[in-house]
Amino acid sequence: MSLYKRGGRWWYKFSHLGHTYRKSTGTGNERDAQQIENVAKSAVYRGEVGIVEKKSVPTVREFQKRFLQEVSSHVSAGTLGMYEDAYNRLLLFTAIADTELSDVDFEKMEKFTRYSLKTQERTTVNHNFRVLRRALRLAAKLGIIPAAPQVSILANENKRDFVLSQQIEEKYLEACPEFLRTFAVLDLETGCRLAELTGIRWPDVDWQARTVFVAGTKTPNSRRTLPLTARALGVLRELKRVSQCDHVLSSPRWPSKPASRNGLQHAHEDVRENAGLPDDFVLHSLRHTWCTRLAESGCDVYTLMKLAGHANLATSQRYIHNAGFSTSKAVQGFETFMEQRRKQTPGTVSGTVAGKVRIIREKAS
């Protein structure tokens, strides 16, 4: 028997004289499905008409070009690049790459997971699976396969909660090659995502207003204008002085071309390993550090959301909660603010409540 279940229905699949036959039995009863399969086999062996030969289904590798063409019309160039990178990582594993889209199953994904976790974080593996899931759903929508096989996301995905201390920041920057150090300083001063920072061009920098326009890569909120710190301005002026590229960050090997995201990732991993820094320290930790420091400086959640380009308040709120503000400090700030306001109002007596009572009694006597 060559039955398998999909979507609550039993399917049969068998080969005869070099041809493969596959069809749904239309039933969820295994015994009935077995009888339907036997009838189908008999008909094929007798050469009877009525058995539909399986349509040619592309492999995961063969579907890559079609997938990227289909999604390119409604995603940004940065997102398309991330899709392509993730798809390429899927193709590194032959058991996935050379499998027909309709034959992707749990066992193959388990093998891919064990293979990938040797060199990648769970977050990255999950990103690969999300791209695979989108590709399979697209294939089903286009009628290439009857239904998209289920792709499960790994549990306990790594959360990038690593924040650089001042000591680790100094150690890291000292160990960085020049092009990576420049990127790191700008990221620590602006909090941009990797794709955002590598996409900034010189016309995006307003020297007079001391701002930079970020085109964004994810949501409409990610399009924003950021004020620049003195440290960021200093780095940009130095880059502008020697720049041969339209982009702010250029390749160390080809100065007339923009910096590569993969090149920055690989350089960061080398520096991290050589400097003996924690494995949790990924490039995104620079942005996470900036958000954390911004919250610690007293920034409110709405401003943090706007500056960071977050899609919603919930993401920004995480940094505010972790900033560690005390209620007494908040009330002290409120008291100082109100005291200054009272001083600016004519006829208002400033000071503590006890002091005001004393003044009133003295006037009454």
C-alpha positions, 0 to 999 in steps of 0.5 A: 500500500502506498497511501499517505494522508493530507488535509484529512484525506488519503492520497495514493501514489505509485509508479508503473513503467516509469510513470508516477500516478498520484491522486486523492481518494476523496475519503478519510477512511483508510480501508476505503482508500486502500480499495480505491487505490487497488482499483486505480492500480488495476486500471493502470496495469490494464492500460485503461483510460481514466487515470490521470498522470501526475503533473510535473511538480518543480523541486524547491530549487527549481521554484526559486526563480518563480518565487522571487519573481512573484514576490518582487512586485509587492515587497521592498528591495531589502525584503526581497534580498532577505528572501533570497538569502534565506532561500539560498540557505535552504538550497544548501541542504540537498534533501530540501533543495532537490525535493518536489514542492509537494513532497516537503515533509516533517522528516526532511525539515527535521533533518534540515533543522539538525543540519542548520543549527550547527552553524545558525541561530534558531531565529535564522532557521525559523526565518528560512522556514518562513520563506519556505512556507511562503513559497509552498503557499504560493505554489498552492495558490498558483495551482502547482501543488494541490495544497501547501505542506505544513511548515512548523516554526521552531519553539524557543526562538532566540530573543536578541536581548544582548545589550553592550556594556561600555566595556564590551563596546570599547573592546569590540570597536578596538578589535573591528576593522575600519569599515565595521567600526564605522558601521558599528558607531553609526548603528550605536548612534542611530539605532538603524536596522542593518538593511536600513543603514547599508541603504542610506545614500549621501542625499539622505543626509541633511548637514544643515538640519543635522538629520538623516532620512531612513527609507525603511525596510519593513513597515510604513513606520520605518520611514523616518527622519533621525536627528544625528548626534555629534558622534554620528556627524563626525563619522559621516563627515570623515566618510564623506571626505574619502567617499567614492560611493553614492552610499554612505557605507561602501565596500572595503574591497570595492570603494565605489560599491555599497557595503554588503550586508553579508560582508558585515555579518561575516566580519562581525562574527570573526571579530566576536570570535577573536575577541572572545565576546558572547555568542549572543552578541549579533549585529542586531544587538547594536540596534537593541543597545541603542533602543535600551540606552534611549529608554534609559535616558528618559525617552517616552515610549511614543518618541522611542517608537517614532525614532526606532521605526517600530510598527507598534507601541508594544515593541517599544514598551519592552525597552521602557519596562526594562529601563528600570525607572523608579516611581520615586524618581518619576514623582520627583521629576513631577514635583520639580516640574510643577514647582517651576510652573508655580513660580511662573504664575503670579500670586502663587506661593511656592514651596512645600505644603507645610511651608505654605501652611506656615506662611498662611498662618503668619499672614492671618496673625 
